[in-house]
């Protein structure tokens, strides 16, 4: 089975590229969706509540985002809980399966998490920073969070050197297709 890892800068269009490559023919693992799924699991919620001393779990994702805005170090603590759980889900999908020739994995921090060794092909999706910020804000994001998350990533110039293929997505979805 060929494993394709798709990574890229924040709001660069990784999901669009992953969906286009998958075309519903190939299994697609989305690390961001895996994280969303974690916030629905009781054991994960308990860990987060305990780790960050939240009194309750109402609006947990918002509380976590606000915490990260106030203290960048908390992001690293959050990732220390999330990344192993997402990696575990990813590895399940990586197991060879009958009749599956290609699997696609959309993982924003693939390179930062040193996961390239698990993939036969790594595709980097990049876009101009102003375009990415505009996309992020359009989806309801916050400029401060964008800056914190974007600064945590390895520079695109380094990622392009590590990747097998590079896609620049500065235009519309129509052009991307």
Secondary structure, 3 states (H helix, E strand, C coil): CEEEEEEECCCCCHHHHHHHHHCCCCEEEEHHHHHHHHCCCHHHHHHHHHHCCCCCCCCHHHHHHHHHHHCCHHHHHHHHHHHHHHHHHHHHHHCCCCCCCEEEEECCCCCCCCCHHHCCEEEEEECCHHHHHHHHHHCCCCHHHHHHHHHHCCCHHHHHHHCCEEEECCCCHHHHC
